[in-house]
Amino acid sequence: MAPGSKAERKAALDAGAWMFNVVTSVGIIMVNKALMATHGFSFATTLTGLHFATTTLMTLAMKWLGYIQPSYLPVPELIKFVFFANLSIVGMNVSLMWNSVGFYQIAKLCIIPVLCFLEILFDKVRYSRDTKLSIMLVLVGVAVCTVTDVSVNSQGLIAAIIAVWSTALQQHYVHHLQRKYSLGSFNLLGHTAPAQAASLLILGPFGDFWLTNKRVDTFNYTAIVTFFIILSCIIAVGTNLSQFICIGRFTAVSFQVLGHMKTILVLTLGFLFFGKEGLNFHVALGMVLAVIGMIWYGNASSKPGGKERQVYSAPSEKTQKHSILSSQSELDQKV
């Protein structure tokens, strides 16, 4: 295959993966908004457990059909990932409960600089000036159109810090595990979804009771509520899979930066379907700035040296000779 056609195929797959994530993410947000805001089902952690249980069933079916091949992930790595992932879910829920919506949005924006720090620290990544500026423009744009009142207290601040760091670590860890153990998105989901489902379904009802003072088992499950729960679980399979696909194909930072396009889409759809209350000049300005920043980021990060580039020191002549001799020695031993 010619280099040009390879690049075009990769670009098409990248775009397809991203659109898959955008559609499923926006879809699940709209369904959950109807489920929680309209029908009063406020058990977010338990619902997430049901999402992963449905995802587990999907991975089992894919294994049975032969689409997922056996793979290996050490138990300590799995436990570490599930800890960060579950802490992220609970942390975000607690942060939303204890903080104002404005501070909650600011905390979510802080995930991007934390991810940048993790990639610089662990992956030796370097960002070009344009890439940094485009990220800043995205953050400013999203902040302008989403942040309203900002108030914080000590316990809310602690919850926000835990939520931000656990989310960043979980997303960075997805990319790390896929590279280190050569795991595809289906394979990684096959390892992590059952553990997350079991832990969240056991701990979720207690956590939700603590957050809402309501019991999930005494809720009035009408036909429409049950329908929305099932629909949410079905869409969540695509959301969970597309997240792993996107982080694997791009990086956690790119996933977060471009992920704010979903915020803009959700706001737009909210204005279209739930009324134009809250739509004003500064919201529209923030949307425009965020979209410009995302386009700029995509262009800047795709240029040579612009996208999160690994930094390697050039090997010395002595090191090169040693490497050649070592490789030759290994070949001789194999022969």
Buried (B, 14 or more C-beta within 10 A) or exposed (E): EEEEEEEEEEEEEBEEBBEBBBBBBBBBBBBBBBBBEEBEBBBBBBBBBBBBBBBBBBBBEBBEEEEBEEBEBEEEBBEBBBBBBBBBBBBBBBBBBBBBBBBBBBBBBBBBBBBBEBBBEEBEBBBBEBBBBBBBBBBBBBBBBBBEEEEBEEEBBBBBBBBBBBBBBBBBBBBBBBEEBEBBBBBBBBBBBBBBBBBBBEBBBEBBBEBBEEEBEEBEEEEEBEEBBEBBBBBBBBBBBBBBBBBBBBBBBBBBBBBBBBBBBBBEBBBEEBEEEEBEEEBBEBBBBBBBBBBBBBEBBEEEEBBBBEEEEEEEEEEEEEEEEEEEEEEEEEE
